[in-house]
Amino acid sequence: MEHTITFDIPYIRLGFHAELLSSARMPETKTAALRGGMGEMLLRQNCVTDWKCETCRFRKACVVSHTFYSAMEKKPSYVTSPESVGYLIECTDTHTYFKKGGRFEFTLTLFGDSVVFFNLYLQAFCQLGMTGLGKDKARFRICEVRNTQGRTIVRDNEVDMSRYCIDTVGGYIKKRKEKLLRGTGDWRLTFITPLSMKYQQEYMEQFYGEALVKGAARRIQMLNYYIGNEADVPEFSAYPEIRTQSASPKTVRRYSGTQDSRMALRGISGTVTFNTMPEECLDYLIAGELTHMGRNTSFGFGIYHIYRE
């Protein structure tokens, strides 16, 4: 029996504005450090046992399980490791030195039930700012959080939840599609951060239309499972035809606090231009702007935008 996929997935995208409390060095790739630091703060603030989540008797009720690990009762068969599908962190600021009072920004996108835990994420980031980010413990404060309309939800210590505007992935697709379909030129997809994805059991060294569409569809399938809908990835009748592409290998080096070692994450960056764009594929690729695609999205991989030339 086929289970239909849905785009009726709640989400909210929030822009965090942070100010350094003293001059400090920070990691070039900040997404992984923000995610790891957030997880540690959530455990510090909420764990009632010993941080050993796999054997914890309270795991089903634990807020860390629901916020940091995005617990799912069932998962697609290809998901073999813990997946934090309920949220994404983006920080494309690569500066490494900040003076006191300097600012950096990052984005937190919440999906499904994670939407209701905003204050827990906010508290975790505020605590992380007091503890410090990265190996050099750069301290900061969250001075403002804004929604996608630019309206302020948090300023200093005041929170205005009346401006917490929840949308759906389907709503995002509709708005973006209306804008894109007004264009007349070729379709262009540009990866802002590396894409790490397999195609025909090999890591991609160039872009393939089928792989991109299926990668975006799998992310939506995972979010469907997260909201309790055991959906199947649809069978597509056609895929976008690639006209030109420029793909180059990219390596991102990061420090893993858990393993106390440096790691190298690899993928490809670049731009791909399509001659055709079947509408059934377009919906999933637009959704992927929100959800990202491929491996290592928790570390900031797979961020892209669609343009119409």
Residue pairs with C-beta under 8 A, 6 or more apart in sequence:
2 232
3 229
3 230
3 231
3 232
4 231
4 232
5 217
5 220
5 221
5 224
5 229
5 231
5 232
5 233
5 234
6 170
6 224
6 229
6 231
7 168
7 169
7 170
7 173
7 220
7 283
7 287
8 168
8 169
8 170
9 111
9 112
9 168
9 169
9 170
9 220
9 223
9 224
9 227
10 111
10 112
10 115
10 166
10 167
10 168
10 227
11 109
11 110
11 111
11 112
11 115
11 166
11 167
11 168
11 169
11 172
11 290
12 109
12 110
12 115
12 118
12 147
12 164
12 165
12 166
12 167
13 107
13 108
13 109
13 147
13 148
13 290
14 107
14 108
14 109
14 110
14 118
14 145
14 146
14 147
14 153
15 105
15 106
15 107
15 145
15 146
15 147
15 148
16 105
16 106
16 107
16 108
16 125
16 142
16 144
16 145
17 103
17 105
17 142
17 143
17 144
17 145
17 146
18 103
18 104
18 105
18 106
18 129
18 140
18 141
18 142
18 143
19 101
19 102
19 103
19 140
19 141
19 143
20 98
20 99
20 100
20 101
20 102
20 103
20 104
20 138
20 139
20 140
21 100
21 129
21 139
21 140
21 141
22 100
22 139
23 97
23 98
23 99
23 100
23 102
24 97
24 98
24 132
24 136
24 137
24 138
24 139
25 96
25 97
25 98
25 134
25 136
25 138
26 33
26 95
26 96
26 97
26 98
26 104
26 133
26 134
26 136
26 138
27 33
27 96
27 133
27 134
27 135
27 254
27 255
28 94
28 96
29 94
29 252
29 253
29 254
29 299
29 300
30 91
30 93
30 104
30 106
30 133
30 134
30 300
31 89
31 90
31 91
31 106
31 298
31 299
31 300
32 254
32 298
32 299
32 300
33 133
33 134
33 254
33 255
34 89
34 91
34 106
34 125
34 128
34 133
35 84
35 89
35 298
35 299
36 257
36 258
37 128
37 131
37 133
38 68
38 89
38 121
38 124
38 125
38 128
39 64
39 68
39 124
40 128
41 123
41 124
41 125
41 127
41 128
41 131
42 63
42 64
42 67
42 68
42 120
42 124
43 51
43 64
43 68
44 127
45 120
45 123
45 124
45 127
46 62
46 63
46 64
46 120
47 62
47 64
48 58
49 56
49 57
49 58
50 56
53 59
53 62
53 64
53 65
53 69
56 62
59 65
59 71
60 71
63 117
63 120
65 71
66 86
66 113
66 114
66 117
67 86
67 87
67 114
67 117
67 120
67 121
68 84
69 82
69 84
70 83
70 84
70 85
70 86
70 87
70 112
70 114
70 226
72 83
72 85
72 225
72 226
73 228
74 225
74 230
75 83
75 222
75 225
76 218
76 221
76 222
76 225
78 218
79 222
83 222
84 298
85 111
85 219
85 222
85 223
85 226
86 110
86 111
86 112
86 113
86 114
86 226
87 108
87 109
87 110
87 111
87 114
87 121
88 107
88 108
88 109
88 111
88 291
88 292
88 297
88 298
89 106
89 107
89 108
89 298
89 300
90 106
90 107
90 109
90 300
90 303
91 104
91 105
91 106
91 107
91 300
92 192
92 193
92 300
92 303
93 104
93 105
93 106
95 104
98 104
98 138
103 143
104 140
108 121
108 125
109 290
110 117
110 118
110 121
111 169
111 223
111 226
111 291
112 223
112 226
112 227
113 226
113 227
115 166
118 164
119 159
122 142
122 145
122 154
122 159
125 142
126 141
126 142
129 139
129 140
129 141
129 142
130 139
130 141
131 137
131 139
132 138
132 139
133 139
133 140
134 255
135 255
142 154
143 155
143 156
144 152
144 154
144 155
144 156
145 152
145 153
145 154
146 152
146 153
147 153
147 163
147 164
147 165
148 165
148 167
149 165
151 163
151 165
152 160
152 163
153 159
153 160
153 161
153 163
153 164
154 160
169 220
169 223
169 287
169 290
169 291
172 286
172 287
172 289
172 290
173 283
173 286
173 287
176 286
176 289
176 306
177 282
177 283
177 286
180 187
180 282
180 286
180 306
180 308
182 308
183 308
183 309
184 308
185 308
185 309
186 243
186 273
186 274
186 275
186 308
186 309
187 240
187 273
187 274
187 277
187 306
187 307
187 308
187 309
188 271
188 272
188 273
188 274
188 306
188 307
188 308
188 309
189 207
189 212
189 271
189 272
189 273
189 274
189 285
189 304
189 305
189 306
189 307
190 270
190 271
190 304
190 305
190 307
191 268
191 269
191 270
191 271
191 302
191 303
191 304
192 303
192 304
192 305
193 267
193 269
193 300
193 301
193 302
193 303
194 250
194 252
194 265
194 266
194 267
194 268
194 269
194 301
194 302
195 204
195 207
195 267
195 268
195 269
195 293
195 294
195 301
195 302
195 304
196 203
196 265
196 266
196 267
196 268
196 294
196 295
196 296
196 301
196 302
197 203
197 204
197 211
197 215
197 267
197 293
197 294
197 295
197 302
198 204
199 208
199 210
199 211
203 266
204 211
204 247
204 268
205 247
205 249
205 268
206 245
206 247
206 268
207 242
207 245
207 247
207 268
207 270
207 272
208 242
209 239
209 240
209 241
209 242
209 274
209 281
210 236
210 239
212 240
212 272
212 285
212 293
213 236
213 239
213 240
213 281
213 284
213 285
214 233
214 236
215 288
215 293
215 294
216 284
216 285
216 287
216 288
216 291
216 293
217 233
217 234
217 284
218 233
218 293
219 287
219 288
219 291
219 292
219 293
219 297
220 231
220 284
220 287
220 291
221 231
221 232
221 233
223 291
224 230
224 231
225 231
234 280
236 278
236 280
236 281
237 278
237 280
238 276
238 278
238 280
238 281
239 278
239 281
240 274
240 275
240 276
240 277
240 278
240 281
240 285
241 274
241 275
241 276
242 272
242 273
242 274
242 275
243 273
243 274
243 275
244 272
244 273
245 270
245 271
245 272
245 273
246 270
246 271
246 272
247 268
247 269
247 270
247 272
248 268
248 269
248 270
249 266
249 267
249 268
250 266
250 267
250 268
250 269
251 264
251 265
251 266
252 264
252 265
252 266
252 267
252 299
252 300
252 301
253 262
253 263
253 264
253 265
254 262
254 263
254 265
254 299
255 261
255 262
255 263
256 262
256 263
265 296
265 299
265 301
267 294
267 295
267 296
267 301
267 302
273 309
277 285
285 306
286 306
288 302
288 304
289 304
289 305
289 306
291 297
292 301
292 302
292 303
292 304
293 302
293 304
294 301
294 302
295 301
295 302
296 302
